[in-house]
Structures are given as C-alpha cells and as structure tokens.
Amino acid sequence: MTKSELMEALADSRGLSRRTAEEVVNVMFDGMRDALRTGGRIEIRGFGSFKVRHYKGRKGRNPKTGQEIIVKPKVLPIFKVSKLMRERINKGLE
C-alpha cells in the first residue's frame, strides 16, 4: 500500500475529503518522524514498534575493487512487528 492508497482508504472509510485525509496522514507521519529524530520510540499496539539504532563507523571494502573504504557512522529506523500482527498475518497463510 502506498501513501496515496492509504489516504484514499482513509477518505473512503471515514467520509473525509481527500485533502483532509492527506493532512491527517501527513500529520501522523510527521509526528512519527519527529519522535524518531529525537531518539524516541513509537509503539502501536497490535501493529509493531519503531526505534532508531545507532551504528558505529567501520572499515569496509568496495566489493568491486577490493579497495578499503571508511563507512561513516549512521542512525537507521528499525521496525519490529508485534506478536499479534505476526499471528494475524500467519493465520491468513494457513
């Protein structure tokens, strides 16, 4: 599902205008981004949780040339699916 499809589903299910649905989705994503940016954690019961993980810099190798390179430190968002969501998804596969 894309962001556009999410906005359309929200508008259709709640009888909202497309513009209002877009604003709701953008506010939600902006809030999530801001929470993760400040090092917070987001937990959506029955769905999963998001947090950031910090990775240290390291030495690596260019796989094509074999030349040693320096990989810079980075921060990445991590998603962990909830047990309930995992069970719901797997139930559909049985």
Order of alpha helices (4+ residues) and beta strands (2+ residues): alpha-alpha-beta-beta-beta-beta-beta-alpha
